[in-house]
């Protein structure tokens, strides 16, 4: 039986009614990517108020590696809710937060002794990582990269790229943030090999630490091993290794932002593990909580011990409910069989997307990502690689009409990204890719990209 089941127009009348209420009650700045009203969800499917069932390849924008309402997470939440809903960690300790910190310390990259601070969101984790880095190094500078996304607080907006969508009208932003180039291999100059382009970017690191900021001023270098909002661009291993060398040479801390790309999303627990580079601090959120609001900053013990007592924390940080959900999610995500299956899903999806690119080479400019964290970049011309944002909007609209939820990404908003639950069956992967295939074909024909 197919997973997708459509019984009304999309969106249906009950979804439209709920969205109308939302628009009357909430500000338009709190954007919505679809006009669906969801009643319930499980695994990789979600059902709207009108009884239509969709395959979800947005996955809560990366929050649902273990799928919607996984049985072990639901059971853990139900049991915890009957015992302790909240205990501010500033006031007293509770078992699940300590157990989660212990577990993350053991799982974080590298052999050094670790400590973990628990927060509520990815942005909060990144801002806290900067605070910790500044306390440890006694420096102020923060280095980030083109295409990066780190959050919506004032400091993390300063760290984030893509001005118009995320930052327009919200300044002034926090100072002491310095942005360097990121090696986008798809936009390698004509006539230059990818290896030579990586070499150039490695040289640009040395240039950046002279032209833009002296490394002795830098507290931390913050990098997404795979950029999320930036369009699923993978940081080349050699470039990451040079970053590590520069950090070691100049006493800068290397912070891996794994909020979107971590927790099994790339087929390994941590995306940076693909490069062999060990960060000083790693931040995680999204799929860690299986849909509940939690994040963590895990780092070398000597680094994490730098802030003074009382310098870290928050009223909701380390919520008992979110901690038990995270522990249950980790039971699943760290299972070698789960990670092996994630890689199988990624290979199955990638083969279909590459076949789609071969059919529409003038339209599907690039297929990229690691494991099952994949995206396609849509362009007006394969030579100039001019971004085609309108085509991306059209493809996402077309997949929705066929019962598959996909969303945009990329510095130019011209990528279709796929962040499905990693509990997909082969049949669900194939059904979703059939929808993507039909939607791209329709839009390419209509807009002239065939």
N, C-alpha and C positions, 0 to 999 in steps of 0.2 A: 504494500500500500504506500502511495506517495505521502511524504510528510506534509506537503503543502495542500491546503484545502480552502478554496475560496468560494464563498456562498453569497456574497454581496459585492457591490461595487467597492472600490478601494479609494479613499476611506469610506466605510459604511456610515449609516445615519447615526448610530450611537457613538462611534468615534468622533464624528463631526460635532456632535452635541457636546462631548466632553472637551474637545479642543476649543470650542467656542467659549465654554466656561473658563478654561485656562487663560485664553486670551483676554477675557474680561477681568480676571483676577490677578494676573501676573504680568510683569513688564515684558515688552518685546525683546529686550536685550537678553533675556533668558531664552535662548533660541531653541527651536525644535527642528529636527531634521526630517521628521515625518509627521503626518496628521493622524497617526494611529492612537487609539486608546486601548491599552492592554488590560485584559482581565486576569490571565494567568499564564504561566510558562513552565516548561520542564525540559531538561536536556537542551537540545538545539532548537526547539520550537516554542513559539509563543502564540497565544490566541487572543484576538481582540474582542471588544465588547459586542461585536456583531457576529461572532462565531467563526471568523476567518482565522485559519492557522497558517503561520509564516515560519520559514526557516530564518534564523537570526544569525546573520554574518556580521553584525555590528558588535554583538557580544558585550553590550554595556560599554562600548569603546574600550574594550580590553579587560573588562572586569570579570569575565565569566569563562575562564579557561576550563573550569570544572563543570560548566553548564548551568542552566537555570535550576534552581531548587534541588540540588543534589541531595540524595537521601541522607547521607551521613552528616552533611551540614545542617539540614533541617532538623534532624534528630538532636544534634548538639545544641542548636539554638533553643529548641523546645525544652530540653532538660535544663539548660542554664537559666532560661527565663523564669522557671519555677523556683530557682534557688537564689539568684542574685542578678538583677538587671543592671545595676550601676553601683560602683564604688570608686569614687575619684581616687586615682592612684597617688595623688598628693596627700590624701588623708590616710589611706591604709592600703595594704597589699592584698592581692587575691591570686589564687592558684593559676588561673589561665593566663594572666599576663606574664607571670614569671616563667611559666612553662613555654610560652611562645617565644620570649626573649632567649631562653636557653636553646630552644630549637633553632632559631634563626642564627644565633652565634655559631652553632655547629655546622650550619649549612652555607654560611657566607664564604665567598671565594678566599683562598689563601690560608696558610697554616697559622698565622698569628692569632693570639688570643683576642677574642672579640667581646664587645658589649653592644647592646641594642637599646635604642630609645623608641617608644611607640607613640605614634601620632594618629591623626584622623584622615589626612588626605595626602595626595602626592605633592601638592604645592607646599603643604606644611612640612613634609619630610625634606623637600629640597631646601626650604628656607632654614630649617633646623640644621641641615648639613652644612650650610654656609656659616651659621652661627658657631657651630662646633669647630669648623676649620679656622675661623678667625680667632677663636679663643685659644686654639692650640698653637697656631703659627704666629700670633700677634701681628698679623698683617690684615689688609683690608680688601685687596683686589680679588675679583672673581672673573675667571675666563670662561666664556661660553662660545657657541659656534653658530654660524649661519644655519637657518632651518630648524633650530632647536625649539622645543616647547618644554617649559618647566613649571607652568602654573599661572594662576591669576591673582595672587597677592601682589603687593606693590613691588617687592624685591623680585619675585619670580616672573612678573611681567617684564621687569627690566632685563631679566635673563632670557626671556622668550623672544624669538624672531617672529616674522609674519605680522607686521605692524597693524595693517588695516583691520584684520579680523579680530585680533585680540587686544590691541593696545590703543587704538585711535580714540582720542578724547579723554584718556585716563591719566595723562601725565600731570606733573613731573614724576619721573620714576627714580628709584633708588640709585645712588651713584656707585662708582667703583666697579662697574660691570664692563668688561672688555670683550668684544666679539671678534673671533677669528674665522677664517674660511673653513668650510667643511668639504671634504672631497666627494662631490657628487659625480660618480663615475659615468652616469648617463649623459652628463653634460661636459664630458671630456672634449677639449677642442679638436676640431678636424685635423687629422694627420698625426695626432699624438696618441701613443698607446696608453692603455690604462696603467701599465707599470710606470711609464714616464710621468703620467699625471699624478700618481701617488708620490713619486719622487719629488715632483714640484711642490705638492702640498706639504711634504715633510720639510722641504726647504723653507716654505712659507711659515711653518711653526717658528723656526729660528728667526725669521724676519719679524713675525708678529711680536715676539718677546723682546724685540728691539724697538720697533716702530710704534707699537701701541701701548705696551706696558712692560716694565722691567720685571723679570721673574722674581726678584727679591721683594717685590711689592705684592705678589700674588699669594693669597691664602689657599685657593683651590682652583682646579680646572674641572669643570663639570661637563660630562659627555654622555650622550645617549648612545650606547653601542649600536642600536638601530633606532634611527629617528622615527618617532611616531607621527605627529602632526606634520613633520617635514617631508613625509612621503615614503616611509619605510626604507630610507637610505641606510645601508650598512657601513659602518666605519671600517675601512680596510685594516687588517691585522697589523701590517707593518707601520701604518700611521699611528695606531693605538700604542704600539710598542715604543715608538719614538716619543709619544706623549709621556709614557711611563718613565722613560729615560730622563726626559727633561724635568719631570717632577722630582725624581730622585736627585738629580744634579743640583737643583735649586731650592729644595725644601718645600716645594708646593705639594699639596694633597690632591690626589686624583679621586674624584667622586663619580661613580657610575650611576646615572639616572636610569633605573630599571623599572620605573613605574608602569610603563606600558609594555616594554619588551621583555620583562622578566617573568618569573613564575611559570616556566615551561613554554612560554609563548613562541619561542624560536626552536623548540625541540630540545633545549637544555634548560636546566633550572634557571641559570643566569645567562643572559645573552653575551656578556663579556667573556664567558668561558670559551666561546668559539675562537677567541684571539689568543688565549693563554695569558692575557694580562690580568694582574691582580690589583684591584683598586684599594685605596685606603679606606674608603667609605662606599657603601652601596645603599641606595634608597629603593624601597619597594612599596607598592600599594596595589590598587586595582584588583587583579586576580588573587592576591594574597587573601583578601577578605571574602571571596566568593559572593560578592554583591553587597557586603556590609562595609561601612566606612572605617577603614583602618589603614595605617601606613607604618613603615618602620625605617629607621636609620641604623644600619649595622656597620660598625667600623672597628679598626684596631683599638684595643682597650686603652692604650696610652692617649690616643686621639680623643676617644669618647669621654675620657675622664677629665678633659680640660675645662669644660664649663663649671662654674661654681654651683654648689647645691642651691636649688631653686631657680637656676637659669634655664632649665628645660621643663617641659610639661604642659598640661592643659586640663581643663575640667573633664573633658570626655576621653582623653588619651588613654588607651589601654582598656577600653570598654570590655567588660566580661563577655557580652554577647559577641562582639566582633572578634575577640581573642579566641573563643571556642570555635567560631566559624573558620578562622584562619588555621587553627590547629587541624581541623577536619579537612580543610582544603589542602594543607601540606601533606596529610596522609595520602591523598590522591596524587598530587602533583609530583611528589618525590618518588613515587613508585616507578621503577625502571620500565615496567610495561606501559604505563601511561605516557612516558616520554618517548618510548619507541613508537607507540601509536601516533603521537603528535607528529613525529617525523614522517610516518606513513601518510598521514593526512596531508602534510605539506607537499610531499612528492606527488600525490595524486592530484592535488589542486594545481601545482606548478605545471605538470604535464598538460593539463587542460588549458591553462592560461597561455602557455607557450604555443600550443596548437592554435589558439585564438589569435595570437599575435602573428603567426604565420599566415593565417587567412586574411588578416586586416593589417598588414605592415605599415600602411599609410596612416593608420588611426591609433593602433595600440603601439605606442613608441617603446615601452619598456615593461618588462615583468621582473619584479625584484622582491627581495626580502630574504629572511632566514626561516627555514622550517615552514610551519604553517602561518607565519606572519608575513602575508604577501600583499602586493599591490600591483595595479597596472596604471601606467601613466598614459593619458590620452593627449595626442598632439594633432595640430592642424597639418603639419608637414614633417615627414621623417628626417628630412635633411636639416631644416632650420630648427626643428624640435620646438616650435612655437606652442606653448601650452594652450589647451582647449578646455577651459573651465565649463563652458556651456554644454559641451559634450558629456562631461563628467556628471553634471546635474541631470542631464537627460538619461544617461545610463542608470543612475541611481533611481530615478523616477520609473524607468521601465522595469527594473528588477522588482521594485515594490509592487507594481501592478501585476506581476507574475507570482508574487508571494515570497520574495526573498528580500530581506532588509540588508542593504549595503549603504556605506557612507563614504564621504570624500576624505581626502588628505592631501598633503603636499603644499609646498610654499606658494604655489600658484593655484591651489584648490583644484588641480586637474588630475588627481589620482583617485581611483576607486580602491579602497582598502578592504581587506578581508580579515576580520578578527573573530572567527567562529569559535564556539565552544569546542574544546579538543576532545569531546566525547562523541563526535560525529561517527555515524556508520558510513561505510562505503556508499551505500545507497543514498544517504543524505548528501554526501559530497557530490556525487554524480548528479543528483537532482538539482542542487544549487548551481553547479557548473553549467548544466543545461540551460538554466535560466539566464546566467551571465552570458552564455554564448548567444542565445536568442536576443537578449537585450542589446548587446554590442552590435549584432548584425542589424537590428532594426535601426538603431541610432546612426550607425555608419552609413546605412543606405539613405536615411532621411536627411542627414547633415552633409552628405557628400564625402564621407571618409572611407567609403568602401573601395 
